[in-house]
Amino acid sequence: MSSENAGEILDYAVGEKIAAKIEKLIPILEDHLEMLEILSMLFPGKIWDHSLRALHREYFGSLEK
């Protein structure tokens, strides 16, 4: 497989599979943008412990309800 073909396959996978799912979430996230900004200011960086990850999962999980 040439690198050009691999690139086309990757573009397709990202465009069709991943981007489509993310686009569905954008309106939900936009509705809660202020809270997400506050969370990111309170807990900056990537050094999040398990309790903060659980908080984010709980928050995102309640968005869909």
N, C-alpha and C positions, 0 to 999 in steps of 0.2 A: 504494500500500500504506500503510495507516495505521500509526502507530507502535505501536498495540496489537497488530496482527497481526505486526509485525516482532518485537515482544517475545516473543510466543508462539512464533514460529519459532525465535528464539534460545534460549529456554528448552528447547524440544524438542531442538535440536541439542546443547546442552550436556548436558542430562539423559540423552539416549539414546546419544549418540556418545562424548562425552568422559568423562563420569562413569562410564560402564560400564567403560571401559578402565582408568581410575584405580582403581576398586574392585578390579579383579583384581590390581593391584600392591600394594595395601595390606598383605596378609598377608606378602608377600615383604619389603617394607620394614620391617615390624614385627619380623621375625626379625633384622634387621640394624640396628636402631635405635641401639644403642650405638655402632657404628662410624660411622654417619652423624652422630651428635652430636659425636663426636671430630673428624671431618672439618670440621664446621661451626665448631667452636671453633678449630681450627688455621688455618682459612682463612675468616674472617668477611667479610661484605660481598659485594658484587657485582663486585668488581674482581679477577676470576679470570683468570689468564693461560691460554694454550693448554695448557701442561703440566698444570695443575691440572684443567682441563676434560677432558683426556685421561685423567687418573687417575680421575676420577669416572665417565667412560664405561666404562673398563676394569672398575671395581668393579661398576657396575650390570650390565654385560654378563656378569660372572662369576656374578651372583646367579641368573640363569636356567639356568645349567648344572648 
